[in-house]
Amino acid sequence: MMLGEKIFAQAMVLAGQSEEQEMLRVLCRITADSLLSRLKEGLTEEDCQEALVNGGSLYALAAWNSVQGGEDVQELRAGDLTIKRGSEQSGTSAETYRAQAEKMLRPYLKDPFAFLGV
């Protein structure tokens, strides 16, 4: 199974079944391409596949939540992957998922920012 499909499968677990599956699938493919292009020199997909799938599903879920508006995920656990959805504000947002994904993937990805000389 390709990385984008693995990310999609995990993101569907996180988001629950939805009519918006195709949109989430596209977001997962985009996420996979983006993450693979940011891998540190010398690393391959196989070197860090579990982290790519876990972090990638959080990135895709963040993008999906941003597009969806409405209900946010209220609780997310890494061990045995528990998720609760709701519309109450609890401080959990797409930005929170992106930050979690960045922390998880930091050892494997190039720094997204670079300062160039003037």
N, C-alpha and C positions, 0 to 999 in steps of 0.2 A: 504494500500500500504506500502511495506517495505521501510525502510530508503534509501537503495541503489537505489530503483526505484524512490523515490521522488527526490533524488539528481540528478539522471539521467534526469528526466523530466525538472528540472530547468536548468541543464547544457546544455541541448538541446536548451532551450530558449536562453541561453547566446551564444552558439556557432552557432546557426542556423542549419537547417537540413543539413545532410551530409551523404555521403556514408559510413563514418566511424562510424556509430551509434553503431555498436557492440563493437568496441574498446572503445568508450566513456562509454558504459554501463558497461564494465568490470572495467574501471577506477573508475567509480562511486561506484561499489560494493566494490572495494578495499578501496576506501576512506571511505565508511560507516563503514567497519570493523575496519579500523585504528582509526577513530574518536571514535567509541564506546569503543574500548579498552583503550582509553586515558581519558575517562570521570573521573572527580574527584569522590572520594569516596562518596557514598551516592546519587549521581545523576543518573537518568535514562534517557533513550532516550526521554521519554514523557516530562520530566522536561524542556528540551531545544531543542525540535524538530525543531522549526523554525530556530534557530541559526545553528543547525546541517545541515539542508537543505541548508541554505544560504551559510554558510562557506564551507560546503562540495562541493557545486557546484563550488565555486571558486577554491578549491583545485583540483577538477577533471578537470576543465577548464585549470588550470595551467599545469597539467600533460599532457592533450591532446595537448595543444599548444606546449609543449616541444617535444612531439612525432611527431607532424605534421610539425614542422619547419615553413616554409612559412609565411602566414599572421598571424599577431597578432591582438588581439582586441585593437582598438584604443581608445575607450571610453566606460565606464561602469558606469551606474547610479543605485543606490539602489532603489530610489523611482520610481515606475512604470517600473523598469527594462528596460533601454535603452542600446543598444549595437551597436557599429560601428566597422566594420572590415576593415583592410587595411594592406598594406605592408610597410608603412613608419615607420621609427623609431620615436617613440614619448615618449620613456621612460616607456611604458607599456609593461611588460614582465611577463613570468610565475612566476618569483620571486616576482613581485609586487602583483600578485593574491595570492600567498602563504602568503605574509606578511599581506594582507588585511584579509584573512581567519583567520590567527592566532590572529589578533586583535579582530575580531568578536567573536572568540571562546574562547579567553583567560579566561573569567570567568568560563567556564565549563570544561576545559581540564587541566589535570595534566601537570606540567612543563616537556617538553620533555628531559631536561638535568638534570642529577644528578651527583654530585661530590661524589665520594666514598673515604674513607680514604685510605691512602697509607700504 
